[in-house]
């Protein structure tokens, strides 16, 4: 089934111990939709500037991604410049130019309104809520956020959370949102804010999914999926959005949403995140085959499963 | 088969957000042997002072632990006083009184020399090596260390590592020992120092076991075991030693040491660590049944396994 992703399509300048790139395609909707494209047909709603060329659009189209919802505005695209040191979990931001993204007001094409799956990437929670209201028949709505909104627009964010089925955030965001340092307790509090399920991403340690009792026919019992131990993390940019893309994309390819499909979705999230970090930018996510993905799924299984 | 544990038997004063205790039995050999006692017969070599009473000794004996190797010296036992805040991964030490432990010189009783399994808890690597040399017929030697020795006696530690089969340390220790921030790369470097296998403990995220190629009939492929998400970590003291006790204890109960038994040992390590933190001191580890342990093993399986 189709997934609609609303977020950023941007350019990044990235420096890591493995080298640097000056301007590669990036943004949450880019990573998400490329990762999801191996499972379903993603659609993007975003805004770009004049530096987004037909070649960039082709990179998405070649993966079967519908780009009709990408609005072209006068000016430059969202641009982020940052650096990762030895600790790949911490980015040092050099520059953030919102450019055309500053006035992003998502416009959903008519024929996207029936999307069965919706992913609200990390944008202003007011815009997330506005989009959410339009996709009335969604079977599953996923969402992301960040400390900037948790601190700056918490009330608006809490309104949005009431309309989201699965929130995907990292350890620090879960702690900040709940105001609670214990992750299992933070999870309980976030679930009380509305989401039916919560995925907390632990970076290199994997991710844990917590369910509100009885949701999706499952009990409260959590599920943990590993990340692959990777010696050479070339560029961690986009790993979280790629996780979300693998997670939501796999779910959109399934007839039923139940504990077992969510568990597998967590594994596919880990798989897509592990590919994303192997090259600069989203390059690796443009070259995969379903066989590559399933082979890595099998590696994650061997990494964690008893016979 | 019998396990010999050489380490500390001590007293702790502990404060956490859940309360405080003034003087509870603690020490690496205590937690290790209590956890291992559900799988095999542990023997302890340690030194205690006059504050270690027959009641304390009975607590160990009731779990079938042989205490003959505990030397009674004039003076007080090793005493540690510390506090954990909201972040249970960081202890703030108030006081460390080595007392009789300062001149600890492990003396191995004659009938312990044939122990098939040996655990060298976190003590001076020179003492670890001295003990190791005496247990000539050991099938498996596990060891622990800490930043104090990594920084202060690295050369001696590296000599000891050549004689250890499985090193069990945490993330920070692995990074410090290897001088490398990437855990998978640090693992490769630590394995090159001698151990056949390395278990890196990630606290609440679980633990990863790395194998040197071909060791124990296994390939280099790592294995990850989860920790249980626990809302109320009452007292994290001893969790790492309890992990080691479950890990080594289970192995000592098995006929073969291969990838599959190591994987299960990782799960049993996680199980015993999760029990240890539910009460102050080692209390919880004195009251379990094998059924409690196997039920929690099953929970860890459900937490991580696809159907």
Interface residues (C-beta under 8 A of the other chain):
Chain A: X86 X87 X88 X181 X182 X183 X184 X185 X187 X188 X202 X204 X205 X206 X208 X210 X221 X222 X223 X224 X225 X226 X229 X230 X231 X233 X260 X263 X264 X267 X299 X301 X302 X303 X304 X305 X306 X307
Chain B: X86 X87 X88 X181 X182 X183 X184 X185 X187 X188 X202 X204 X205 X206 X208 X210 X221 X222 X223 X224 X225 X226 X229 X230 X231 X233 X260 X263 X264 X267 X299 X301 X302 X303 X304 X305 X306 X307
